[in-house]
Amino acid sequence: WLLAGVPLACAAVLLAVMLNMAVTVSVFVAVLLATFYLSVTGGVAALLTHGARYGGVLLVVLVLPLQVPMLILGLLALTDGQLDPQSITPYVQLQLALVVF
């Protein structure tokens, strides 16, 4: 995650600045939490399906229900961050809850 997620989050913030989007610390934290969660769930699912006969199908069935809520919360955090930068804290808190549990 340190080699892929953190540089990706920094690049996302730089790209948002180039596109003249409102970038706050909460948006950066939301992107960091999302990349961490997606990396962890992908790694755990890859470990679980390593020796399986139909690993690709099993990987989709395991990973997709776990990653879609984080992607939705990240999208909501970014779109609400454009309208009102103070309103994205509930989405970041929900993302943190998904990371912790």
C-alpha positions as CSV (number, residue, x, y, z in Angstrom):
1,W,0.0,0.0,0.0
2,L,2.8,2.4,0.8
3,L,4.3,1.9,-2.7
4,A,1.1,2.1,-4.7
5,G,-1.7,3.7,-2.6
6,V,0.1,6.7,-1.1
7,P,1.6,7.9,-4.5
8,L,-1.8,7.3,-6.1
9,A,-3.5,9.5,-3.5
10,C,-0.9,12.2,-3.9
11,A,-1.4,12.1,-7.7
12,A,-5.2,12.3,-7.2
13,V,-4.8,15.4,-5.2
14,L,-2.5,17.0,-7.7
15,L,-4.9,16.1,-10.5
16,A,-7.8,17.6,-8.6
17,V,-5.8,20.8,-8.1
18,M,-5.1,20.9,-11.9
19,L,-8.8,20.4,-12.6
20,N,-9.6,23.3,-10.3
21,M,-11.5,21.2,-7.8
22,A,-11.9,22.0,-4.1
23,V,-9.3,19.9,-2.3
24,T,-9.4,19.7,1.5
25,V,-7.6,17.5,4.0
26,S,-10.8,15.4,4.3
27,V,-10.8,14.6,0.6
28,F,-7.1,13.5,0.9
29,V,-8.0,11.3,3.9
30,A,-10.9,9.8,2.1
31,V,-8.7,8.8,-0.9
32,L,-6.1,7.4,1.5
33,L,-8.7,5.3,3.4
34,A,-10.2,4.0,0.1
35,T,-6.8,3.0,-1.3
36,F,-5.9,1.2,1.9
37,Y,-9.2,-0.6,2.2
38,L,-9.1,-1.7,-1.5
39,S,-5.5,-2.9,-1.1
40,V,-6.3,-4.9,2.0
41,T,-9.4,-6.6,0.7
42,G,-7.8,-7.4,-2.6
43,G,-4.8,-8.9,-0.8
44,V,-6.9,-11.0,1.6
45,A,-9.1,-12.2,-1.3
46,A,-6.0,-13.2,-3.3
47,L,-4.7,-15.2,-0.4
48,L,-8.0,-17.0,0.0
49,T,-8.3,-17.9,-3.7
50,H,-4.7,-18.8,-4.3
51,G,-5.1,-22.5,-4.6
52,A,-8.8,-22.7,-5.7
53,R,-9.8,-24.3,-9.0
54,Y,-12.1,-21.5,-10.1
55,G,-10.2,-18.7,-8.3
56,G,-11.2,-15.9,-10.7
57,V,-15.0,-16.5,-10.1
58,L,-14.5,-16.9,-6.4
59,L,-12.4,-13.7,-6.3
60,V,-15.2,-11.7,-7.9
61,V,-17.8,-13.1,-5.6
62,L,-15.7,-12.3,-2.5
63,V,-14.3,-8.9,-3.4
64,L,-17.1,-7.1,-5.2
65,P,-19.5,-7.0,-2.3
66,L,-16.7,-5.8,0.0
67,Q,-15.3,-3.1,-2.3
68,V,-18.5,-1.5,-3.7
69,P,-19.5,0.2,-0.5
70,M,-16.1,1.9,-0.1
71,L,-16.2,3.1,-3.7
72,I,-19.7,4.5,-3.2
73,L,-18.6,6.3,0.0
74,G,-15.5,7.7,-1.8
75,L,-17.6,9.0,-4.6
76,L,-20.1,10.6,-2.2
77,A,-17.3,12.2,-0.3
78,L,-15.7,13.7,-3.4
79,T,-19.0,15.0,-4.9
80,D,-20.2,16.5,-1.7
81,G,-16.8,17.9,-1.1
82,Q,-17.2,20.0,-4.2
83,L,-20.5,21.4,-3.0
84,D,-19.7,21.9,0.7
85,P,-16.3,21.0,1.9
86,Q,-17.5,20.6,5.5
87,S,-20.2,18.1,4.7
88,I,-18.0,15.1,3.8
89,T,-17.0,14.2,7.3
90,P,-19.8,11.6,7.7
91,Y,-18.6,9.8,4.6
92,V,-15.0,9.8,5.9
93,Q,-16.2,8.5,9.2
94,L,-18.1,5.7,7.5
95,Q,-15.0,4.9,5.4
96,L,-12.9,4.7,8.6
97,A,-15.5,2.4,10.1
98,L,-15.1,0.1,7.1
99,V,-11.3,0.1,7.4
100,V,-11.4,-0.7,11.1
101,F,-14.0,-3.5,10.9
